[in-house]
Amino acid sequence: MLTSMLMLLCCSVVDAQEANPSGTKERAPRKAKRYLETGGERKLEVLYKTTPEGDLHLDLFYPTANRTAKCPVIVYTHGGGWAAGSKMGAGNASFAKVFKQLVEKGFAVASVEYRLWKKGGKVSMRDCVIDSKDAIRYLSKHSSDLGIDPMRVYAMGDSAGGQIAQMLLLSPPDSLPGDPDLAGVPFNMVAGVSWYGPCDFEKTDLFNHDDRPGFRDRFGPRILKPDSEPAEKLALYREMSPINYLTPDSPPLLMIQGDGDTTIPVKHAYYMQDKAEKLKAPVEILIVKHAGHNWRQADGKTPIEPSRDEIIERTVKFFVDHL
């Protein structure tokens, strides 16, 4: 058993080293068994940015079929309330099924690490979005070495990561600059999918799933910093609301939301759809009946409809349709 464990560790380190002919900076994988397993080439723990809170990395998984010299890339941002989770989420059951199918269709997948909010800390939701945009800028800047097409970038995320994915998709590429070394690096967003992600923070009643009195804004404080002035609050809420970036020329967005979700209520999908219809913007919504957050059964017993596998199928089809 000891020999097997040593062989696994050695293979993990070799995987990171051999998959890095471009010279981009990587660190040795921490827990190889948690990474997305596609059976194809991958670059793990690629350093894309250094922040006051530490280094940030991404994992890049290449197509296992239909690979081109410059691959379209899907950027995945994990959920966790902007305060938890990790890029290892790409290897979780539902996402692994999505991404394994997409790499077979010719997509690369980049799973992104971003800074996390902590109560009383200096990191806000804005930093989560900026970091994720910087990850795309890094991929674009090093696109020749990495074999990535910066003009064919897609976004996907769940929950908090769904909001980040919407921001990546809808906000202008040069907005929300972060690392000066990555500022102004061009890229083009093609399409995106949000699983149970919020679209608006200014309209706080969208989070009040049952319209109960005395409702308190759960996530708004994660947008603000400890030293934020009251006058800044509205501007910051609006800046972090993807719906405010929606235009008739926006890239296509698919929002999938559960009608029994009490964390990110289905109101968000309907609200985005309503604005999209008024603007004639390309937004589709898929409402999952009996589904709570993370596609759990809302009442603990009634099967969700469409099923989890059908949600995965619809997600994959949306990306392929916009390839």
Contacts in CASP RR format, 6 or more apart in sequence:
PFRMAT RR
TARGET T0000
AUTHOR 0000-0000-0000
METHOD contacts of the structure
MODEL  1
MLTSMLMLLCCSVVDAQEANPSGTKERAPRKAKRYLETGGERKLEVLYKT
TPEGDLHLDLFYPTANRTAKCPVIVYTHGGGWAAGSKMGAGNASFAKVFK
QLVEKGFAVASVEYRLWKKGGKVSMRDCVIDSKDAIRYLSKHSSDLGIDP
MRVYAMGDSAGGQIAQMLLLSPPDSLPGDPDLAGVPFNMVAGVSWYGPCD
FEKTDLFNHDDRPGFRDRFGPRILKPDSEPAEKLALYREMSPINYLTPDS
PPLLMIQGDGDTTIPVKHAYYMQDKAEKLKAPVEILIVKHAGHNWRQADG
KTPIEPSRDEIIERTVKFFVDHL
8 32 0 8 1.000
9 32 0 8 1.000
11 32 0 8 1.000
12 28 0 8 1.000
12 29 0 8 1.000
12 32 0 8 1.000
13 28 0 8 1.000
13 29 0 8 1.000
15 29 0 8 1.000
15 32 0 8 1.000
15 42 0 8 1.000
15 44 0 8 1.000
16 26 0 8 1.000
16 27 0 8 1.000
16 28 0 8 1.000
16 29 0 8 1.000
16 43 0 8 1.000
16 44 0 8 1.000
16 45 0 8 1.000
17 26 0 8 1.000
19 41 0 8 1.000
19 42 0 8 1.000
19 43 0 8 1.000
19 44 0 8 1.000
20 26 0 8 1.000
20 43 0 8 1.000
20 46 0 8 1.000
22 142 0 8 1.000
22 145 0 8 1.000
22 146 0 8 1.000
23 145 0 8 1.000
24 43 0 8 1.000
24 46 0 8 1.000
24 47 0 8 1.000
24 142 0 8 1.000
24 145 0 8 1.000
24 146 0 8 1.000
25 46 0 8 1.000
25 47 0 8 1.000
26 43 0 8 1.000
26 44 0 8 1.000
26 45 0 8 1.000
26 46 0 8 1.000
26 47 0 8 1.000
26 57 0 8 1.000
27 45 0 8 1.000
27 47 0 8 1.000
27 55 0 8 1.000
27 57 0 8 1.000
28 45 0 8 1.000
29 35 0 8 1.000
29 44 0 8 1.000
29 45 0 8 1.000
30 45 0 8 1.000
31 88 0 8 1.000
34 88 0 8 1.000
34 91 0 8 1.000
35 42 0 8 1.000
35 44 0 8 1.000
35 59 0 8 1.000
35 88 0 8 1.000
35 90 0 8 1.000
35 91 0 8 1.000
36 42 0 8 1.000
36 59 0 8 1.000
36 61 0 8 1.000
36 89 0 8 1.000
36 90 0 8 1.000
36 91 0 8 1.000
36 95 0 8 1.000
36 96 0 8 1.000
36 99 0 8 1.000
36 100 0 8 1.000
36 109 0 8 1.000
36 111 0 8 1.000
37 91 0 8 1.000
37 96 0 8 1.000
38 61 0 8 1.000
38 64 0 8 1.000
38 99 0 8 1.000
38 100 0 8 1.000
38 103 0 8 1.000
39 64 0 8 1.000
40 61 0 8 1.000
40 62 0 8 1.000
40 64 0 8 1.000
40 103 0 8 1.000
41 61 0 8 1.000
41 62 0 8 1.000
42 59 0 8 1.000
42 60 0 8 1.000
42 61 0 8 1.000
42 62 0 8 1.000
43 59 0 8 1.000
43 60 0 8 1.000
43 146 0 8 1.000
44 59 0 8 1.000
44 60 0 8 1.000
45 57 0 8 1.000
45 59 0 8 1.000
46 57 0 8 1.000
46 58 0 8 1.000
46 59 0 8 1.000
46 60 0 8 1.000
47 55 0 8 1.000
47 56 0 8 1.000
47 57 0 8 1.000
48 56 0 8 1.000
48 57 0 8 1.000
48 58 0 8 1.000
48 134 0 8 1.000
48 135 0 8 1.000
48 138 0 8 1.000
48 139 0 8 1.000
49 55 0 8 1.000
49 56 0 8 1.000
49 131 0 8 1.000
49 134 0 8 1.000
49 135 0 8 1.000
49 138 0 8 1.000
49 179 0 8 1.000
49 182 0 8 1.000
50 56 0 8 1.000
50 179 0 8 1.000
51 115 0 8 1.000
51 127 0 8 1.000
51 131 0 8 1.000
52 122 0 8 1.000
53 115 0 8 1.000
53 122 0 8 1.000
53 123 0 8 1.000
56 112 0 8 1.000
56 113 0 8 1.000
56 114 0 8 1.000
56 115 0 8 1.000
56 131 0 8 1.000
56 134 0 8 1.000
56 135 0 8 1.000
57 87 0 8 1.000
57 113 0 8 1.000
58 87 0 8 1.000
58 110 0 8 1.000
58 111 0 8 1.000
58 112 0 8 1.000
58 113 0 8 1.000
58 135 0 8 1.000
58 138 0 8 1.000
58 139 0 8 1.000
59 87 0 8 1.000
59 90 0 8 1.000
59 110 0 8 1.000
59 111 0 8 1.000
60 73 0 8 1.000
60 108 0 8 1.000
60 109 0 8 1.000
60 110 0 8 1.000
60 139 0 8 1.000
60 146 0 8 1.000
60 148 0 8 1.000
61 90 0 8 1.000
61 99 0 8 1.000
61 103 0 8 1.000
61 108 0 8 1.000
61 109 0 8 1.000
61 110 0 8 1.000
61 111 0 8 1.000
62 71 0 8 1.000
62 103 0 8 1.000
62 108 0 8 1.000
63 71 0 8 1.000
63 103 0 8 1.000
63 104 0 8 1.000
63 105 0 8 1.000
63 106 0 8 1.000
63 107 0 8 1.000
63 108 0 8 1.000
64 103 0 8 1.000
64 104 0 8 1.000
65 103 0 8 1.000
65 104 0 8 1.000
65 105 0 8 1.000
65 106 0 8 1.000
66 104 0 8 1.000
66 105 0 8 1.000
66 106 0 8 1.000
67 106 0 8 1.000
68 106 0 8 1.000
68 149 0 8 1.000
69 147 0 8 1.000
70 143 0 8 1.000
70 147 0 8 1.000
70 148 0 8 1.000
70 149 0 8 1.000
70 152 0 8 1.000
71 106 0 8 1.000
71 107 0 8 1.000
71 108 0 8 1.000
71 147 0 8 1.000
71 148 0 8 1.000
71 149 0 8 1.000
71 152 0 8 1.000
72 106 0 8 1.000
72 107 0 8 1.000
72 108 0 8 1.000
72 149 0 8 1.000
72 152 0 8 1.000
72 153 0 8 1.000
72 154 0 8 1.000
72 190 0 8 1.000
72 323 0 8 1.000
73 107 0 8 1.000
73 108 0 8 1.000
73 109 0 8 1.000
73 110 0 8 1.000
73 139 0 8 1.000
73 148 0 8 1.000
73 149 0 8 1.000
73 152 0 8 1.000
73 153 0 8 1.000
73 154 0 8 1.000
74 99 0 8 1.000
74 102 0 8 1.000
74 107 0 8 1.000
74 108 0 8 1.000
74 109 0 8 1.000
74 110 0 8 1.000
74 154 0 8 1.000
74 155 0 8 1.000
74 156 0 8 1.000
74 319 0 8 1.000
75 110 0 8 1.000
75 112 0 8 1.000
75 132 0 8 1.000
75 135 0 8 1.000
75 136 0 8 1.000
75 139 0 8 1.000
75 153 0 8 1.000
75 154 0 8 1.000
75 155 0 8 1.000
75 156 0 8 1.000
75 165 0 8 1.000
75 168 0 8 1.000
76 87 0 8 1.000
76 89 0 8 1.000
76 90 0 8 1.000
76 95 0 8 1.000
76 99 0 8 1.000
76 109 0 8 1.000
76 110 0 8 1.000
76 111 0 8 1.000
76 112 0 8 1.000
76 156 0 8 1.000
76 157 0 8 1.000
76 165 0 8 1.000
77 112 0 8 1.000
77 114 0 8 1.000
77 132 0 8 1.000
77 155 0 8 1.000
77 156 0 8 1.000
77 157 0 8 1.000
77 160 0 8 1.000
77 161 0 8 1.000
77 162 0 8 1.000
77 164 0 8 1.000
77 165 0 8 1.000
77 168 0 8 1.000
78 85 0 8 1.000
78 86 0 8 1.000
78 87 0 8 1.000
78 88 0 8 1.000
78 89 0 8 1.000
78 90 0 8 1.000
78 111 0 8 1.000
78 112 0 8 1.000
78 157 0 8 1.000
78 158 0 8 1.000
78 160 0 8 1.000
78 161 0 8 1.000
79 85 0 8 1.000
79 89 0 8 1.000
79 157 0 8 1.000
79 158 0 8 1.000
79 159 0 8 1.000
79 160 0 8 1.000
79 161 0 8 1.000
79 162 0 8 1.000
80 159 0 8 1.000
80 160 0 8 1.000
80 161 0 8 1.000
81 117 0 8 1.000
81 159 0 8 1.000
81 160 0 8 1.000
81 219 0 8 1.000
81 222 0 8 1.000
82 116 0 8 1.000
82 117 0 8 1.000
82 125 0 8 1.000
82 128 0 8 1.000
82 160 0 8 1.000
82 219 0 8 1.000
82 222 0 8 1.000
83 116 0 8 1.000
83 117 0 8 1.000
83 118 0 8 1.000
83 160 0 8 1.000
83 222 0 8 1.000
84 116 0 8 1.000
85 116 0 8 1.000
86 113 0 8 1.000
87 111 0 8 1.000
87 112 0 8 1.000
87 113 0 8 1.000
88 111 0 8 1.000
89 95 0 8 1.000
89 111 0 8 1.000
90 96 0 8 1.000
90 99 0 8 1.000
90 109 0 8 1.000
90 111 0 8 1.000
91 99 0 8 1.000
91 111 0 8 1.000
94 295 0 8 1.000
94 308 0 8 1.000
94 311 0 8 1.000
94 312 0 8 1.000
95 158 0 8 1.000
97 309 0 8 1.000
97 312 0 8 1.000
98 156 0 8 1.000
98 312 0 8 1.000
98 315 0 8 1.000
98 316 0 8 1.000
99 109 0 8 1.000
101 312 0 8 1.000
101 316 0 8 1.000
102 109 0 8 1.000
102 316 0 8 1.000
102 319 0 8 1.000
102 320 0 8 1.000
103 109 0 8 1.000
105 316 0 8 1.000
105 319 0 8 1.000
105 320 0 8 1.000
105 323 0 8 1.000
106 323 0 8 1.000
107 154 0 8 1.000
107 319 0 8 1.000
107 323 0 8 1.000
108 147 0 8 1.000
108 148 0 8 1.000
110 135 0 8 1.000
110 139 0 8 1.000
112 131 0 8 1.000
112 132 0 8 1.000
112 135 0 8 1.000
113 131 0 8 1.000
114 127 0 8 1.000
114 128 0 8 1.000
114 131 0 8 1.000
114 132 0 8 1.000
114 135 0 8 1.000
114 164 0 8 1.000
115 123 0 8 1.000
115 127 0 8 1.000
115 128 0 8 1.000
115 131 0 8 1.000
116 123 0 8 1.000
116 128 0 8 1.000
117 123 0 8 1.000
117 124 0 8 1.000
117 125 0 8 1.000
117 127 0 8 1.000
117 128 0 8 1.000
117 222 0 8 1.000
120 226 0 8 1.000
121 226 0 8 1.000
122 225 0 8 1.000
122 226 0 8 1.000
124 222 0 8 1.000
124 223 0 8 1.000
124 224 0 8 1.000
124 225 0 8 1.000
125 219 0 8 1.000
125 220 0 8 1.000
125 222 0 8 1.000
125 223 0 8 1.000
125 240 0 8 1.000
126 176 0 8 1.000
126 223 0 8 1.000
126 236 0 8 1.000
126 239 0 8 1.000
126 240 0 8 1.000
128 160 0 8 1.000
128 164 0 8 1.000
129 164 0 8 1.000
129 167 0 8 1.000
129 168 0 8 1.000
129 171 0 8 1.000
129 176 0 8 1.000
129 240 0 8 1.000
130 176 0 8 1.000
130 177 0 8 1.000
130 178 0 8 1.000
132 164 0 8 1.000
132 167 0 8 1.000
132 168 0 8 1.000
133 167 0 8 1.000
133 168 0 8 1.000
133 171 0 8 1.000
133 173 0 8 1.000
133 175 0 8 1.000
133 176 0 8 1.000
133 178 0 8 1.000
134 178 0 8 1.000
134 179 0 8 1.000
134 182 0 8 1.000
136 150 0 8 1.000
136 153 0 8 1.000
136 168 0 8 1.000
136 173 0 8 1.000
136 187 0 8 1.000
137 179 0 8 1.000
137 182 0 8 1.000
137 183 0 8 1.000
137 184 0 8 1.000
137 185 0 8 1.000
137 187 0 8 1.000
138 182 0 8 1.000
138 185 0 8 1.000
139 146 0 8 1.000
139 148 0 8 1.000
139 150 0 8 1.000
139 153 0 8 1.000
139 187 0 8 1.000
140 148 0 8 1.000
140 150 0 8 1.000
140 153 0 8 1.000
140 185 0 8 1.000
140 186 0 8 1.000
140 187 0 8 1.000
141 182 0 8 1.000
141 185 0 8 1.000
142 148 0 8 1.000
143 149 0 8 1.000
143 150 0 8 1.000
150 185 0 8 1.000
150 186 0 8 1.000
150 187 0 8 1.000
150 188 0 8 1.000
151 187 0 8 1.000
151 188 0 8 1.000
152 188 0 8 1.000
152 190 0 8 1.000
153 187 0 8 1.000
153 188 0 8 1.000
153 189 0 8 1.000
153 190 0 8 1.000
154 189 0 8 1.000
154 190 0 8 1.000
154 191 0 8 1.000
154 192 0 8 1.000
154 319 0 8 1.000
154 322 0 8 1.000
155 165 0 8 1.000
155 166 0 8 1.000
155 168 0 8 1.000
155 169 0 8 1.000
155 189 0 8 1.000
155 191 0 8 1.000
155 192 0 8 1.000
155 193 0 8 1.000
156 162 0 8 1.000
156 165 0 8 1.000
156 192 0 8 1.000
156 193 0 8 1.000
156 194 0 8 1.000
156 195 0 8 1.000
156 315 0 8 1.000
156 319 0 8 1.000
157 164 0 8 1.000
157 165 0 8 1.000
157 193 0 8 1.000
157 194 0 8 1.000
157 195 0 8 1.000
157 197 0 8 1.000
158 194 0 8 1.000
158 195 0 8 1.000
158 196 0 8 1.000
158 197 0 8 1.000
158 294 0 8 1.000
159 195 0 8 1.000
159 196 0 8 1.000
159 197 0 8 1.000
159 263 0 8 1.000
159 264 0 8 1.000
159 293 0 8 1.000
159 294 0 8 1.000
160 197 0 8 1.000
161 194 0 8 1.000
161 197 0 8 1.000
162 194 0 8 1.000
162 195 0 8 1.000
162 196 0 8 1.000
162 197 0 8 1.000
162 198 0 8 1.000
163 194 0 8 1.000
163 197 0 8 1.000
163 198 0 8 1.000
163 199 0 8 1.000
163 240 0 8 1.000
163 242 0 8 1.000
165 192 0 8 1.000
165 193 0 8 1.000
165 194 0 8 1.000
166 192 0 8 1.000
166 194 0 8 1.000
166 197 0 8 1.000
166 199 0 8 1.000
166 242 0 8 1.000
166 253 0 8 1.000
167 176 0 8 1.000
167 240 0 8 1.000
167 242 0 8 1.000
167 245 0 8 1.000
168 189 0 8 1.000
169 189 0 8 1.000
169 191 0 8 1.000
169 192 0 8 1.000
169 242 0 8 1.000
169 250 0 8 1.000
169 251 0 8 1.000
169 253 0 8 1.000
170 189 0 8 1.000
170 242 0 8 1.000
170 245 0 8 1.000
170 246 0 8 1.000
170 250 0 8 1.000
170 251 0 8 1.000
170 253 0 8 1.000
171 242 0 8 1.000
171 245 0 8 1.000
172 245 0 8 1.000
173 184 0 8 1.000
173 186 0 8 1.000
173 187 0 8 1.000
173 188 0 8 1.000
173 189 0 8 1.000
174 184 0 8 1.000
177 183 0 8 1.000
177 184 0 8 1.000
189 251 0 8 1.000
190 251 0 8 1.000
190 252 0 8 1.000
190 322 0 8 1.000
191 251 0 8 1.000
191 252 0 8 1.000
191 253 0 8 1.000
191 254 0 8 1.000
191 318 0 8 1.000
191 319 0 8 1.000
191 322 0 8 1.000
192 251 0 8 1.000
192 252 0 8 1.000
192 253 0 8 1.000
192 254 0 8 1.000
192 318 0 8 1.000
192 319 0 8 1.000
193 253 0 8 1.000
193 254 0 8 1.000
193 255 0 8 1.000
193 256 0 8 1.000
193 315 0 8 1.000
193 318 0 8 1.000
193 319 0 8 1.000
194 253 0 8 1.000
194 254 0 8 1.000
194 255 0 8 1.000
194 256 0 8 1.000
195 256 0 8 1.000
195 311 0 8 1.000
195 315 0 8 1.000
196 256 0 8 1.000
196 257 0 8 1.000
196 258 0 8 1.000
196 261 0 8 1.000
196 263 0 8 1.000
196 264 0 8 1.000
196 292 0 8 1.000
196 293 0 8 1.000
196 294 0 8 1.000
197 255 0 8 1.000
197 257 0 8 1.000
197 264 0 8 1.000
197 268 0 8 1.000
198 206 0 8 1.000
198 207 0 8 1.000
198 219 0 8 1.000
198 264 0 8 1.000
198 268 0 8 1.000
199 206 0 8 1.000
199 241 0 8 1.000
199 242 0 8 1.000
199 243 0 8 1.000
199 255 0 8 1.000
199 268 0 8 1.000
199 269 0 8 1.000
199 271 0 8 1.000
199 272 0 8 1.000
200 206 0 8 1.000
200 241 0 8 1.000
200 242 0 8 1.000
200 243 0 8 1.000
200 244 0 8 1.000
200 268 0 8 1.000
200 271 0 8 1.000
200 272 0 8 1.000
201 219 0 8 1.000
201 220 0 8 1.000
201 223 0 8 1.000
201 237 0 8 1.000
201 238 0 8 1.000
201 240 0 8 1.000
201 241 0 8 1.000
202 234 0 8 1.000
202 237 0 8 1.000
202 238 0 8 1.000
202 241 0 8 1.000
203 271 0 8 1.000
204 215 0 8 1.000
204 217 0 8 1.000
204 220 0 8 1.000
205 211 0 8 1.000
205 215 0 8 1.000
205 267 0 8 1.000
206 265 0 8 1.000
206 267 0 8 1.000
206 268 0 8 1.000
206 271 0 8 1.000
207 215 0 8 1.000
207 217 0 8 1.000
207 218 0 8 1.000
207 219 0 8 1.000
207 264 0 8 1.000
207 265 0 8 1.000
208 215 0 8 1.000
208 265 0 8 1.000
209 260 0 8 1.000
209 261 0 8 1.000
209 262 0 8 1.000
209 265 0 8 1.000
209 267 0 8 1.000
210 262 0 8 1.000
220 237 0 8 1.000
223 236 0 8 1.000
223 237 0 8 1.000
223 240 0 8 1.000
224 232 0 8 1.000
224 233 0 8 1.000
224 236 0 8 1.000
228 236 0 8 1.000
238 244 0 8 1.000
242 272 0 8 1.000
243 271 0 8 1.000
243 272 0 8 1.000
243 275 0 8 1.000
246 272 0 8 1.000
246 275 0 8 1.000
246 276 0 8 1.000
246 279 0 8 1.000
246 281 0 8 1.000
246 283 0 8 1.000
247 279 0 8 1.000
247 281 0 8 1.000
248 279 0 8 1.000
248 280 0 8 1.000
248 281 0 8 1.000
250 281 0 8 1.000
250 282 0 8 1.000
250 283 0 8 1.000
251 282 0 8 1.000
252 282 0 8 1.000
252 283 0 8 1.000
252 284 0 8 1.000
252 318 0 8 1.000
252 322 0 8 1.000
253 272 0 8 1.000
253 282 0 8 1.000
253 283 0 8 1.000
253 284 0 8 1.000
254 283 0 8 1.000
254 284 0 8 1.000
254 285 0 8 1.000
254 286 0 8 1.000
254 314 0 8 1.000
254 315 0 8 1.000
254 318 0 8 1.000
255 268 0 8 1.000
255 269 0 8 1.000
255 272 0 8 1.000
255 273 0 8 1.000
255 283 0 8 1.000
255 284 0 8 1.000
255 285 0 8 1.000
255 286 0 8 1.000
256 269 0 8 1.000
256 285 0 8 1.000
256 286 0 8 1.000
256 288 0 8 1.000
256 311 0 8 1.000
256 314 0 8 1.000
256 315 0 8 1.000
257 264 0 8 1.000
257 266 0 8 1.000
257 268 0 8 1.000
257 269 0 8 1.000
257 285 0 8 1.000
257 286 0 8 1.000
257 287 0 8 1.000
257 288 0 8 1.000
258 266 0 8 1.000
258 287 0 8 1.000
258 288 0 8 1.000
258 289 0 8 1.000
258 291 0 8 1.000
258 292 0 8 1.000
258 295 0 8 1.000
258 298 0 8 1.000
258 304 0 8 1.000
259 266 0 8 1.000
259 287 0 8 1.000
259 288 0 8 1.000
259 289 0 8 1.000
259 290 0 8 1.000
259 291 0 8 1.000
259 298 0 8 1.000
260 266 0 8 1.000
260 290 0 8 1.000
260 291 0 8 1.000
260 292 0 8 1.000
260 298 0 8 1.000
261 291 0 8 1.000
261 292 0 8 1.000
261 293 0 8 1.000
261 298 0 8 1.000
262 292 0 8 1.000
262 293 0 8 1.000
263 292 0 8 1.000
263 293 0 8 1.000
264 293 0 8 1.000
266 287 0 8 1.000
269 285 0 8 1.000
269 287 0 8 1.000
270 285 0 8 1.000
272 283 0 8 1.000
272 285 0 8 1.000
273 283 0 8 1.000
273 285 0 8 1.000
275 281 0 8 1.000
276 282 0 8 1.000
276 283 0 8 1.000
284 318 0 8 1.000
286 306 0 8 1.000
286 311 0 8 1.000
286 314 0 8 1.000
288 295 0 8 1.000
288 304 0 8 1.000
288 305 0 8 1.000
288 306 0 8 1.000
288 311 0 8 1.000
289 304 0 8 1.000
289 305 0 8 1.000
290 297 0 8 1.000
290 298 0 8 1.000
290 299 0 8 1.000
290 302 0 8 1.000
290 303 0 8 1.000
290 304 0 8 1.000
290 305 0 8 1.000
291 297 0 8 1.000
291 298 0 8 1.000
291 304 0 8 1.000
292 298 0 8 1.000
292 304 0 8 1.000
295 304 0 8 1.000
295 308 0 8 1.000
295 311 0 8 1.000
297 303 0 8 1.000
297 304 0 8 1.000
298 304 0 8 1.000
306 314 0 8 1.000
END
